[in-house]
Amino acid sequence: MRETTSSTLLQRARRAASRWLLRSATAYRLYERWSFHAHQAAIARSAAGGDLRLHLGCGGHLLEGWINIDLRPQRGTLSMRLPAGLQRFADDSVRAIYASHVLEHLDYPGQALEFVRQCHRILRPGGALRVIVPGVQKIIEAYARNDAGFFEVQAQLHPPECTTPLEHLMYALQQGGEHRYGYDLATIAKLYARAGFSEVIASDHNASQVPELRVDYHARQDNHGNYLSLYVDAVKR
């Protein structure tokens, strides 16, 4: 009982500290600098061996062998704000970048374009970027054809106050203000091209043409067996 109480108190203290860091720009900058310093040796070793892989916006999903990066301070991750934090990485130093459900949280086109540009800069030639975002076009198409079964699946993912197809559509786009933009393949391809990528590849769940990018962990499917997310890879040439 006492151990459980201590563990609970520790978790609460960590959450409180995390909230305080996120509210204080000065404190977070200092913490971000310390966090990068703590991971710098591992980053340098991986870069020297040609195997530096970045998992951006990891949340609670830590990938083994990758540098896991997230805004929120947590054990085992490098804490930084995106896209600004990517400036800390050297040109042509990264082998692979994986960003699942990150891009939609950035302002478009400013932050989103800077994010993709920074990814292109730090990738080495032949390196690949995989971006995964909500499949907004799939939701719009389901809305247009009045696909009740599709929105029954959405109801499992969205707050209970979403009860109509339009409410589900708008929540997918906005997610209570957390989402800044929605994407289809053409819009992501446009971002990639503006950032300097010449090879853009439409993909699917764990079906990347780059084997090391087959690490997808968001696996929800619609009522037709299609994955809900949009998967798009790019290779730096």
VENPEWO-V182046 format. One record per backbone hydrogen bond with DSSP energy under -0.5 kcal/mol. NH is the residue of the N-H (numbers start at 0). CO is the residue of the C=O. E is the energy in kcal/mol with one decimal. If there is no record, write none. Layout:
# VENPEWO-V182046
nh: {NH	NH}
co: {CO	CO}
e: {E	E}
This chain:
# VENPEWO-V182046
nh: {4	5	6	7	8	9	10	11	12	13	14	15	16	17	18	19	20	21	22	23	24	27	28	29	30	31	32	33	34	35	36	37	38	39	39	42	43	44	45	46	47	48	49	50	52	53	54	55	55	56	57	57	60	61	62	63	65	66	67	68	69	76	77	78	79	84	85	86	87	88	91	92	92	93	94	95	96	97	98	99	100	100	101	104	105	111	112	113	114	115	116	117	118	119	120	121	122	123	125	126	127	128	129	130	131	132	134	135	135	136	138	139	140	141	142	143	144	145	146	147	150	151	152	153	154	155	155	156	157	161	162	167	168	169	170	171	172	173	174	176	177	178	179	180	187	188	189	190	191	192	193	194	195	195	196	197	198	199	200	202	206	210	212	213	214	218	221	224	227	229	231	232	233	234	235	236}
co: {0	1	2	3	4	5	6	7	8	9	10	11	12	13	14	15	16	17	18	19	22	23	24	25	26	27	28	29	30	31	32	33	34	35	36	38	39	40	41	42	43	44	46	45	50	95	66	53	97	68	54	68	57	59	60	61	62	52	65	54	77	73	67	76	69	80	82	83	84	85	120	89	121	121	51	51	127	53	129	55	98	131	131	101	102	106	108	109	110	111	112	113	114	115	116	117	118	93	235	123	94	233	96	231	98	229	227	133	182	182	134	135	136	137	138	139	140	142	141	145	146	147	148	149	150	151	152	153	153	158	160	163	164	165	166	167	168	169	170	173	174	173	103	103	183	184	185	186	187	188	189	190	191	192	191	234	234	197	232	230	203	208	209	210	212	216	225	221	219	132	130	200	128	198	126	234}
e: {-2.3	-2.4	-2.4	-2.4	-2.5	-2.3	-2.3	-2.4	-2.3	-2.3	-2.3	-2.3	-2.4	-2.4	-2.3	-2.2	-2.4	-2.2	-1.4	-1.5	-0.8	-2.6	-2.1	-1.8	-2.4	-3.2	-2.1	-2.3	-3.0	-2.3	-2.1	-2.2	-1.2	-0.8	-0.6	-2.4	-2.7	-2.4	-2.3	-2.6	-2.5	-1.7	-1.3	-3.0	-0.6	-2.5	-2.7	-0.7	-2.5	-1.0	-0.5	-2.5	-2.2	-0.9	-0.5	-0.5	-1.6	-3.0	-0.9	-3.1	-2.0	-1.5	-3.1	-0.6	-1.3	-3.2	-1.7	-1.9	-1.7	-1.8	-2.3	-0.9	-1.7	-2.9	-3.3	-1.2	-2.3	-2.8	-2.7	-0.6	-0.6	-3.1	-0.5	-2.1	-1.8	-2.6	-3.1	-2.2	-2.6	-2.0	-2.6	-2.7	-2.0	-2.4	-2.5	-2.3	-1.6	-2.7	-3.6	-2.9	-1.5	-2.8	-2.5	-2.6	-2.2	-2.0	-1.1	-2.1	-0.7	-0.6	-1.5	-2.6	-2.6	-2.0	-2.3	-2.4	-1.8	-1.0	-2.4	-1.3	-1.5	-1.2	-1.3	-1.7	-1.6	-0.5	-1.2	-1.6	-1.7	-2.0	-0.9	-2.1	-2.5	-2.9	-2.2	-2.3	-1.6	-2.5	-2.7	-0.7	-1.7	-2.6	-3.9	-1.3	-2.1	-2.6	-1.8	-1.9	-2.7	-2.4	-2.4	-1.7	-0.6	-1.0	-2.4	-0.6	-0.8	-0.6	-2.9	-2.5	-2.1	-0.7	-2.2	-1.8	-1.8	-0.8	-3.1	-1.7	-2.3	-3.2	-2.5	-2.9	-2.1	-2.0	-2.8	-0.5}
